[in-house]
């Protein structure tokens, strides 16, 4: 299975850094992954739902640790690339910058 597309929607929040959609073999997509800033750095959260007891359960996730690492590495690499590009873009007038 090959990751054929990673769509990153950057966020500017304290812990939530991005929402992610990932496509496999151009035929299967998983939406709703999150990139979170934790105590030990960035990590990827799988899409989940809240259970009646208040806990969360993943609704889609890798089965093997090897594939999880591969997926996380590619997602975080794309996140860092897009974050760097966004930081280099000039701020449009009226959208931040000097007052």
C-alpha positions in Angstrom: 0.0 0.0 0.0 1.4 3.4 -1.1 0.5 6.8 0.3 -0.4 8.8 -2.8 -1.6 12.0 -1.3 -1.3 13.9 2.0 -3.5 16.9 2.4 -2.6 19.2 5.3 -4.8 21.9 6.7 -2.6 24.0 9.0 -4.0 25.3 12.2 -2.6 28.0 14.5 -3.6 26.6 17.9 -1.6 25.8 21.0 -1.6 22.0 20.6 -3.5 21.3 17.4 -1.2 22.0 14.5 -3.0 20.5 11.6 -5.8 18.4 10.3 -4.8 15.7 7.8 -6.4 13.6 5.1 -4.3 10.8 3.6 -5.0 8.8 0.4 -3.7 5.3 -0.4 -3.1 4.0 -3.9 -5.3 6.8 -5.3 -8.4 4.8 -4.2 -8.8 5.0 -0.4 -8.9 8.1 1.8 -8.8 8.5 5.6 -9.9 11.9 6.8 -9.7 13.5 10.2 -6.1 12.7 11.4 -4.6 15.4 13.6 -1.1 16.6 14.2 -0.7 17.5 17.8 2.2 19.2 19.7 2.9 17.1 22.8 5.4 17.3 25.6 7.9 15.3 23.5 7.2 17.0 20.1 4.8 16.4 17.2 2.7 13.3 16.8 -0.1 12.1 14.6 -3.5 11.1 16.1 -5.8 8.8 14.2 -9.4 9.7 13.6 -11.5 8.7 16.7 -14.9 8.9 18.2 -15.9 9.6 21.8 -17.5 6.7 23.6 -20.3 6.9 26.2 -17.7 6.6 29.1 -15.9 9.7 27.8 -12.9 7.8 26.4 -11.9 7.9 22.7 -11.5 5.0 20.3 -9.6 5.1 17.0 -11.9 4.4 14.1 -9.1 3.8 11.7 -5.4 3.0 12.5 -2.4 1.1 11.2 -2.1 -2.5 12.3 1.7 -2.7 12.5 4.1 -0.4 14.2 6.3 -0.4 11.0 3.4 1.0 8.9 2.5 3.5 11.6 6.1 4.9 11.7 6.1 5.0 7.8 2.8 6.9 7.8 3.7 9.3 10.6 7.1 10.1 9.1 5.6 11.0 5.7 2.8 13.0 7.3 5.2 15.0 9.6 7.6 15.5 6.7 4.8 17.1 4.6 3.6 19.1 7.6 7.1 20.5 8.1 7.5 21.3 4.4 4.2 23.2 4.3 4.8 24.9 7.6 8.2 26.2 6.3 6.6 27.4 3.1 3.8 29.2 5.0 6.4 30.9 7.3 8.2 32.3 4.2 5.0 33.8 2.6 4.7 37.6 3.0 1.8 38.7 5.1 -1.0 40.4 3.0 -1.9 44.0 4.0 -4.5 44.0 6.7 -3.8 40.4 7.7 -1.3 40.8 10.6 2.2 42.2 10.6 3.0 45.7 11.8 0.3 47.9 13.2 
